[in-house]
Amino acid sequence: MVFSVAVAGASGYAGGELLRLLAGHPEFEVRTVTAHSNAGQRLIDVQPSLRSLAHLTLVDTTPQNLSGHDVVFVALPHGKSGEITAHLPAETLVVDCGADHRLVNSDDWAAFYGGDYFGAWTYGVPELPIGAGKQRDRLVGARRIAAPGCNASTVALALAPGIHAGVIEAQDLVAVLAVGPSGAGKSLKLPNLAAEILGSANPYAVGGTHRHIPEIVQSLRWAAAAGPADPTSAACASSPDATISFTPVIVPMSRGILATATARLVPGTSAAAVRAAWEDAYADEPFVHLLPDGHFPRTADVLGANTALIGLAVDEAAGRVVTITAIDNLVKGTAGAAIQSANIALGLTETLGLTMNGVAP
Ligand SMILES: NC(=O)c1ccc[n+]([C@@H]2O[C@H](COP(=O)([O-])OP(=O)(O)OC[C@H]3O[C@@H](n4cnc5c(N)ncnc54)[C@H](OP(=O)(O)O)[C@@H]3O)[C@@H](O)[C@H]2O)c1
């Protein structure tokens, strides 16, 4: 069976990456692409790298134009998808790459985003360890999926195994991320001009203000919950919150995130027990890989691939576990996670249309 697909926000970075991956997916056929200021343009004029989709023309992003498809991927600025997806039929699989449906707690939405709160959908990070299983279990059969924030999923994947296994403490987490400017989208913004970025490393959203913080805390609360927890259950809600100091730094690379995330070691825990926690979490995962002891990833190792590579060390003197995680923000950080989650929801092979191999050099 071939599923008919629409992509909203197809002129942007996330939309473009969705289209690149969907063009190679054997069960998905992209039939509608929508945009905002670029509506009416030929897709190939806006996304010249997508030669195999040259027959498509961008149309307005309206519920009407997105109706009549089996699957709709949405890659719009936050606050824009909720208005539109509310009008799509319940049986359509809708995967939102924006933030509108990621947060379970409306107070978090109000504090970090503001505006209308559209409610939480099933979170699209299948590998997150939760209770006796994985977030994957909740994605089976889902028809509304919230793909993750790129920084949020990177840090959550980095730290969740240790919290889930009880070998690191959920308080006093620290994450510093080197991030590429494509994470901020294609629209013109002064801090993202080449003249501001080339030859410089530029911190932003310092001091607990970044919008991905509540999303990270939410994932880590789920990871901490004992038993086969429903993330929205009272038992899970009563798990202690993680506390995290989170600092992103824009660096001169188009794509990629390198997250150094550290946590206090639970006293008395051996280095072997720490490594076993991450090995247990990710041993069978096709896209999330723990590197051997002493090995650490580079962003260049994951470009174009739906992989997260994690290096792990125990700093005995500091009493901290150190994780270094590399992902491509546009693939595992958004479009790849969206397609992987859609595959699971539809009962397809999870890896269809996705690759573990990156582009090098
Ligand atoms: N970039 C990443 O690495 C990344 C990672 C994870 C999640 N995301 C999320 O994915 C979503 C898209 O991000 P992006 O990086 O692709 O942004 P982008 O490059 O700026 O693209 C935004 C898209 O939304 C359209 N758009 C802009 N204003 C609109 C409006 N008022 N109404 C309807 N459509 C509008 C744009 O159309 P026109 O170009 O035609 O105006 C474009 O297609 C965001 O919610 C972002 O948080 C992005």
The ligand as an SDF file (V2000), in Angstrom:
LIG
                    3D

 48 52  0  0  0  0  0  0  0  0999 V2000
   15.0630   23.4270   12.0370 N   0  0  0  0  0  0  0  0  0  0  0  0
   15.1790   22.4260   12.8790 C   0  0  0  0  0  0  0  0  0  0  0  0
   16.2720   21.8560   13.0740 O   0  0  0  0  0  0  0  0  0  0  0  0
   13.9820   21.9460   13.6400 C   0  0  0  0  0  0  0  0  0  0  0  0
   14.1530   20.8610   14.5180 C   0  0  0  0  0  0  0  0  0  0  0  0
   13.0550   20.4060   15.2660 C   0  0  0  0  0  0  0  0  0  0  0  0
   11.8300   21.0310   15.1290 C   0  0  0  0  0  0  0  0  0  0  0  0
   11.7010   22.0910   14.2700 N   0  0  0  0  0  0  0  0  0  0  0  0
   10.3810   22.7370   14.1930 C   0  0  0  0  0  0  0  0  0  0  0  0
    9.8620   22.6350   12.8790 O   0  0  0  0  0  0  0  0  0  0  0  0
    9.0500   23.7730   12.5960 C   0  0  0  0  0  0  0  0  0  0  0  0
    9.5810   24.3900   11.2920 C   0  0  0  0  0  0  0  0  0  0  0  0
   10.9070   24.8070   11.5260 O   0  0  0  0  0  0  0  0  0  0  0  0
   11.8960   25.2040   10.3500 P   0  0  0  0  0  0  0  0  0  0  0  0
   13.2560   25.2090   10.9400 O   0  0  0  0  0  0  0  0  0  0  0  0
   11.6310   24.3720    9.1430 O   0  0  0  0  0  0  0  0  0  0  0  0
   11.4180   26.7150   10.0570 O   0  0  0  0  0  0  0  0  0  0  0  0
   11.5300   27.5120    8.6760 P   0  0  0  0  0  0  0  0  0  0  0  0
   12.6940   27.0350    7.8940 O   0  0  0  0  0  0  0  0  0  0  0  0
   11.4770   28.9370    9.0550 O   0  0  0  0  0  0  0  0  0  0  0  0
   10.1930   27.1150    7.8960 O   0  0  0  0  0  0  0  0  0  0  0  0
    8.9450   27.5590    8.3370 C   0  0  0  0  0  0  0  0  0  0  0  0
    7.8550   27.0730    7.4010 C   0  0  0  0  0  0  0  0  0  0  0  0
    6.5900   27.5520    7.8890 O   0  0  0  0  0  0  0  0  0  0  0  0
    6.0080   28.4170    6.9350 C   0  0  0  0  0  0  0  0  0  0  0  0
    5.3990   29.5650    7.6210 N   0  0  0  0  0  0  0  0  0  0  0  0
    6.0210   30.6680    8.0990 C   0  0  0  0  0  0  0  0  0  0  0  0
    5.1240   31.4870    8.6950 N   0  0  0  0  0  0  0  0  0  0  0  0
    3.9190   30.9020    8.5740 C   0  0  0  0  0  0  0  0  0  0  0  0
    2.6080   31.2490    8.9550 C   0  0  0  0  0  0  0  0  0  0  0  0
    2.3540   32.4030    9.5950 N   0  0  0  0  0  0  0  0  0  0  0  0
    1.6030   30.3870    8.6780 N   0  0  0  0  0  0  0  0  0  0  0  0
    1.8350   29.2360    8.0220 C   0  0  0  0  0  0  0  0  0  0  0  0
    3.0760   28.8540    7.6280 N   0  0  0  0  0  0  0  0  0  0  0  0
    4.0850   29.6650    7.9080 C   0  0  0  0  0  0  0  0  0  0  0  0
    7.1220   28.8600    6.0160 C   0  0  0  0  0  0  0  0  0  0  0  0
    6.5660   29.1620    4.7400 O   0  0  0  0  0  0  0  0  0  0  0  0
    7.2380   30.2870    3.7630 P   0  0  0  0  0  0  0  0  0  0  0  0
    8.6990   29.9910    3.7140 O   0  0  0  0  0  0  0  0  0  0  0  0
    6.5750   30.0120    2.4530 O   0  0  0  0  0  0  0  0  0  0  0  0
    6.9130   31.6160    4.3340 O   0  0  0  0  0  0  0  0  0  0  0  0
    8.0020   27.6080    5.9860 C   0  0  0  0  0  0  0  0  0  0  0  0
    7.4840   26.6650    5.0930 O   0  0  0  0  0  0  0  0  0  0  0  0
    9.2030   24.7260   13.7880 C   0  0  0  0  0  0  0  0  0  0  0  0
    8.0710   24.6190   14.6200 O   0  0  0  0  0  0  0  0  0  0  0  0
   10.4540   24.2390   14.4750 C   0  0  0  0  0  0  0  0  0  0  0  0
   10.4510   24.4820   15.8550 O   0  0  0  0  0  0  0  0  0  0  0  0
   12.7470   22.5500   13.5290 C   0  0  0  0  0  0  0  0  0  0  0  0
  1  2  1  0
  2  3  2  0
  2  4  1  0
  4  5  1  0
  4 48  2  0
  5  6  2  0
  6  7  1  0
  7  8  2  0
  8  9  1  0
  8 48  1  0
  9 10  1  0
  9 46  1  0
 10 11  1  0
 11 12  1  0
 11 44  1  0
 12 13  1  0
 13 14  1  0
 14 15  2  0
 14 16  1  0
 14 17  1  0
 17 18  1  0
 18 19  2  0
 18 20  1  0
 18 21  1  0
 21 22  1  0
 22 23  1  0
 23 24  1  0
 23 42  1  0
 24 25  1  0
 25 26  1  0
 25 36  1  0
 26 27  1  0
 26 35  1  0
 27 28  2  0
 28 29  1  0
 29 30  1  0
 29 35  2  0
 30 31  1  0
 30 32  2  0
 32 33  1  0
 33 34  2  0
 34 35  1  0
 36 37  1  0
 36 42  1  0
 37 38  1  0
 38 39  2  0
 38 40  1  0
 38 41  1  0
 42 43  1  0
 44 45  1  0
 44 46  1  0
 46 47  1  0
M  CHG  2   8   1  16  -1
M  END
$$$$
